[in-house]
Amino acid sequence: SRVSLLVRDGCHLCADARAVVASVCGAEGVEWREVDVDAHARLAERFGDEVPVVIVDDQVVGFWRIDPERLRSALA
């Protein structure tokens, strides 16, 4: 998948980010995957304080509150 959404259990911002990513990726026809940051020590160390994090083509395009326009631009 071109898009990864890094999340963790109990994260209220993650639910908001999930809705944004699902909407934008759905409209653009782009597959995405959700990754539990706490299930991967390296990801937890790097991104643990920033979840949710959206990564497109290995580049971070947003964290905490995900901007749908910025995500759409990254997919273009």
N, C-alpha and C positions, 0 to 999 in steps of 0.2 A: 504494500500500500504506500502511496505517496504521502499520506497524512497519518500521523500518529497523535493521539490524544493521551497524554500522561495524566493519570488520576490516582486518587487513593480513596479508600472507604471513609465515609463520614465527612466528605468535603462538599460543602454546599455550593461553592463556586464551580466544582466539577460538574454538577448537574446542569448549571447554566451553560458551561462550556460545551457539554455534550449536545445540548439543544442547538447551539450555534453551529458546531461542526457538522452535525447531522443535517441541518437545514442547508448550509452552504454547499457541502459536498454532495448532497442529494440533488440540488439544483444544477450543479456543475457536472454531475455524473462521475464523480471521483470517489473511489473506494477509500475507506479510512478504517483504522483499527484503534482500539482502546487498550492501553497498557497500564497495569497496576504498578506504579512507580516503586511501591514498597516490596514488590516481589523480585526486584532486581537491585542488588546492592549498589552497583555502579550508577544506575539511574537515580536511586534514592540519594546517593551522595551528591550527585551533580544538580539534580532538580528538586530535591525534597522540600526546599523552602519556597518553591515557585509554583507548585501545582495549583490548578491545572496548567499544563504546558501543551501548546500545539506546535508540532514539528512538520514541516513540509519539505520534502526532498532533502532531509538531513539538516535543515536550517530552522532554528527556532523563530517562529513568526508571532508568538504571543504567549503570555502567561497571565495568571490570575483572572482578569476579565478579558475575554477574547473578543476582538473587534472583527465583526463579520466582513467588513470591507477590506481590511488588511489581509484576512484569510483568502478572500476572493481574488485579490491582487496577486497573492503568492501562488495561486493556482493557475493564473493566466499564462 
